[in-house]
């Protein structure tokens, strides 16, 4: 049973939302955030990436950064750039990216349900990233960026959400990347109906935001240890989308060197596990196929049936490539930590893979099929963990539209 709750959102007035909203903190680095926010004192990066207000080279995980985020949050409130709604509400958030449209519910999810496994995860987290997000949330006294959740779609929830989106939105903006963001306030009576209907949803799944979820749990535990519970830390900020509206793009790979092999030797070794053919196509045509850009040419690799593990995790394309080529042939032991491999979101296309290899900084690149959402949910249901960098969700949620404060 999913117990999503309304909350008193802290959010910008409609006239300022365009200047405040920004990309998520984890899709840009410090210098990109600094450039994005240049000349805009209202950019939400002053809260989510507050190190941009310190001299270049400042440690983005140092205590002054977290304290500056709190100072900036208070300033945004004092200036009226962010104001808290007088009553708890749900919100509806729609994104349009080309022909793709997804519409989700903005709600406060339960830390208890995350810890008990009713909100299911499929990735390991890194302690250092958990440390960073937990300290950020603890100092702010709230969640400034949402966790991206999904659930198996239910027609009765779709219908209730559609009634909300039939009315006028609170915000409507198209960002510099061409993605439209539309945001509605849910009337209380309709919110009660939506809350009731979600109680029939047996589980929720984390699509993106494992570190923010884990950090929310750690913050709640920390507050309890310190004896200073604030009440709101029992829940965390989420946007919850039905699974049939989600879009996963490929998460491609590029490797810096061939581990001493020539291109011909790599092709010969790859034939032990794959059918290898030269091709003019840059992307695979079906699951268990891969594109490989090597020595200025594209090849198609099709995994041999005997090399495919039939378990939910083993049958993932990212697993097949890792276990049959990246690991044994190129020596990428742990893709989570190996500096010789980099991961390229499918939004950048295969032209980016060609550019990386032609630059000389990389010797080979691989284009992948996107992981299916059904695969993600099957793995989470089985209590298994997906390999790192298995999914790239698009479009990304915009930050600064609403905060959940304790």
N, C-alpha and C positions, 0 to 999 in steps of 0.2 A: 504494500500500500504506500503510495507516494503522498506525503503530507506537505504539499507546497502551501506557503502562507503569503498573504499580502504584507507589505511593509511601508513605512513612511519614507518614500524615496527622497534623497537629496539630489536635486537636479537643476539644470539651468532654465531660465525663462526662454520661451521660444525665440525671442529676438537675438539671443546670444549663443544658441546651440551650435551654430555653424562655426563660430570662432573658438568654441571650447572643445568640441568633439575632435578626437585624434585617433590614430591607429593604436592597437594594443601595445603595451610596454615591451612585449617579448618578440615583436616582429621587426624592431628597429634597434640599432645600437645607440650609444650615447651621442655620437656625433650626428647621426641621422636625426635623432630627436631634437638636438640643439638647432640644426638647420631648419627643421620643420616648424619649430616654435619661434624662430627668429622674428623679432618685431611684433610678436603677439603675446602680450602678458596674460591673456586669458586661456592660452592653450592648456589643455589638461595634462600635457607632458610636464608642466611645472609641479604636478602632484605625482603622477605615475612614474616620471623619470626626473625627479627633482635635482639630480646631480647636474643637470644642464644649467642650474643657477650657481654652480661652484666653478672655480677655475678649471680649465682643461687639465686632465690627468688626475683629477680627484677620484679616490676609490669610491665606486658607485655603491658599494656595500658597507660604507662606513656609517657610524652613528650620526654624523652631521647631515648626511643625505636623508635619513629617515626623519630627523627633526625638522629639516627644511620642508619636507613634504607636508608635515603637520602644520607648520607655519603658513605654508601656501594654501592649504585647505581652509584654515581659519580666515585667511585673507579673502579667499573666494566667497566665503560665507558673509564676511563683514561687508564686502562690496556689493552683495546681492547677486553675484554671478552664479551662486548655487543657493537654493532655498529648499527647505524641507516641506514636503506635503503635510497638511494638517491631519490627515487620517491615513491609515494603512490602505494601500491600493496594490492591485496587480497592474501590470503594464503589458502591452503587446508590441512586439518589435518585428518589423518586416524588412527583409533585405531583397533587393533585386539586382542581379548581376547578369546582364544580357538577358537571355530567355529564362534563366533560373530564378525562382522566387521561393523564399522560405520565410515562414511566419512562426514566431515562438512566443512563449509566455515568459515574462520577466517576473521572477518570484524569489522568495527566500526558502531555500532548501534546508533540510535538517542535518546537523552534524551527527546526531545519533544514527540516522539512517545511513550516512556515509560510513560511519565506524562499524555498523552492523552488517554492511554489505548489501543493503537495499538500494544504495547508489553504487553501481558496480564500476570498477576500474579495470583497465586493460594494459596499463603501463607501470613500470617501476619509476620512482622519482629519485632525484639526486638530492642528498642531504644539504648541499650548499645552496641549491635553489630553494629548497624548503625553508632553510634558515632565512634567506633573503625575504621571501614573501611573508613568512610568519612575522618577522620583525616589522616589515612595512605595515601589515594589517594591524598589529598590536599597537604601534605608535599612532597610526591614524585613528584607531578606534572604530574601524569599519572596513568593509570590502569596497574597494574603488573600482575593481574590474570583475566581470562575471565569469563564472564557470559555464562552459558550453555543454549542456546535457541533451540527451535524446531519449525517446521512449518509442515503443511500438505503437504506431498511429492508431487512434480510435476515432471513428466517425462522429461520435457524440461530442468529443472535445473539438474536433475540426469545426463542427457546426456552431458551437458556442463562441469560438474565436472569430469565426466569420461574422457573427452578429456584431462583435466589437469593431471589426475593421470596416463594417458598412458605414460607420459614423465618421465624423471628421477627425483627423489625427491632431495630436499635440505638436509633433515635429515632423518635418518632411524636408530632407536635404539630399543632394547628390554630392558625393565627395570627389576629390581630385582624381580618384581611380575609376570614376564612372559608375560606382555602386550607389544605388538609391537606398536610403535609410528612412523608414517611416515608423512612427512611434505613437501609440495610443494610450490613454488612461482608461482603465477598465472601471465602469460604474460598480459601486459596491454590490448591488443586487446581482449583477452578472458575475462579479468576482466570486460570490458565494456559490453560484452554480458551477463555475469552473473548478473551484476548490473541491467541491463534492465529487465532480466527475473524475478528477485526478486520483481520488482515493481508490478507484477501481484499477488504477495502473499498478501492476505488481512490483515493478522495478524501474529505476532510471539508470541510464548509462552515461558515464563521462565520455564525451567526445573529445573535448580539448579543455585543459585546465587542471590536470592532475596535481600540479604543484600548488595551485591556489586552493584546491580541495584539501590536500594534506595540511597546508598551512592553516586553514580554518580550524581544523581539528586540533592542531598544536596550540593555536591561540586560545581556544576554549580551555584546554588543559592548563595552559600557563595562567590564565586568569583565575582558575580554581585554586591552583597552587599558591598564588599570591593572595587569595582571599578577597579579590576585588572584582567579582562577577558583575557584569554590566547589564546582563539581560539579553542583549541582541546577539551575543557571540554564540548562542545556541543554533544560529542559522547563518547561512552564507548566500551571497548573491549569485543567481543563476539566470540563464536564458535557456528555456527548455523547448526543443523543436521536435516535431514528429519525425520518425526515421525516414519516411518516404518523401520528405522534402529536403533531406540533407544531401550535400554534394562533397564527395571526397575526390581530390585530384591525386595524381601520382606523386610519389616522393622519390625522385631520381637520385642517382649516385655518380660521383666522379672520384677518381683515385689518382694520386699524384705520380705514381711510378708503377712499373710492371714487375717489381721485385727482381730485377736483373734479367728478365726474359726479353726476348725480341717479340715483335708483334706476331710473327709466324709461330713462335713457340707458344705464346698465349693461346692462339687459335687452336693449335694442336692439342694442348692440355684441356681446353674447354670442350673438345669433342668427346671426352670420356663421359660427360654428363649431359651434354646438349647436342642436338642437331644444329649445325652451324651453316648458314648460307649468307652470301652477300646479298644486299637488298638496297633498294632506293628509298625504302620506307624508314622513317625515323622513330616510329612507335610500334610496340607490339600489337598484334591483332586479336589476341585472346589471352586468357589466364595461362600462366606457366610459360609464357614467351617473354623475351627481353630484347630490346634494341641495344646494340653495343657500337659506340663510335670509337674507332681505333685506327690510327695511322691515316687519318683523313677519309676513312670509309665507314659506312654503316653495315652492320651485320645483324642478322636475326638469330637469336639463340632460342631453341625450343627444348625445354627440359625433357629428358627421357623419363618414361613412366616409372622405371625402376628407381629413379632418383627422387621421387616425390613422396614425402612422408604424408600419410593419410590423416594424421591428427589435425585438429583445427588450426593449431599454430604452425605445425610442420608443413601444411599445404599452402601457406601464404607465400606469395611470390618473393617477398623480401627474405623469407627464411630460405627458400630454394636457392636464391642467388647467393646468399651469405654462406650456406653450408656446402655449396658445390663449386663456387668460383672465388668469391671475395676472400673467404677463409683459407681453404686449402691451396689455392693457386697464387693469390696475391698477398696472402699473409695478413689479412685484416682480422685479427683475433677478436677484438671487442669493438664493434662499430660505435659503441657509445663513447669510447675514449680514444680510439686510434686517430691520430692527427692526419694520417695519410688519406682518409676518406672524408669527403664533404657531401652534404645532402642538399639537393636543389628542389625546392617546391615546384610542383607541376605548373603553377601559375606562370612560371618563367618560360615554359616551353622547351623544346629540344634544341632550339637555336642557342640557348644559354649553355647547353652541354657542349655543343660544337665550339662555342666561343672559348670555354674553359680549356678544352683540349688544344685548340689552335694557339692559345696564348702561351703554351709551353709549360704552364704551371701544373697541368694535369696531363696524364698520358692516355687515359681511357675513361669513358663515361658510359653509363647504362640508363636507358629509359625503361620505365616500368608501367605495368597496368596499375590502376588505382585499386587499393584494397576496398572490398565491398563492405557496406555497413552491416549486412547480415553476417559477414565473417567476424566483424568486430563484436557484435552482440553474442554470437556463438562462443567466441573465445572468452568473453567476460562471463557468460553463463557457466562455462566449464571451469571457471576459476583460474584460467591460464593468463599469461602475460604475453603481449605482442612484442616482437623485436623493436628496438628503437627506430624511430623515424619511419613508421609504417603508414601513417596517415597524414594527409595535408588537407585540412578543411578550408573551403572557400564558399562564400565570402567570410572575412574575419569580422567579428563584432567590433563596433566602434566603442571607444572608451569615452567617458564623460557624459553619457546620456542620462545615467542615473547611478547613484551610490546607495549602498545599504550601510547605514551607520548604527552603531550599537547604542 
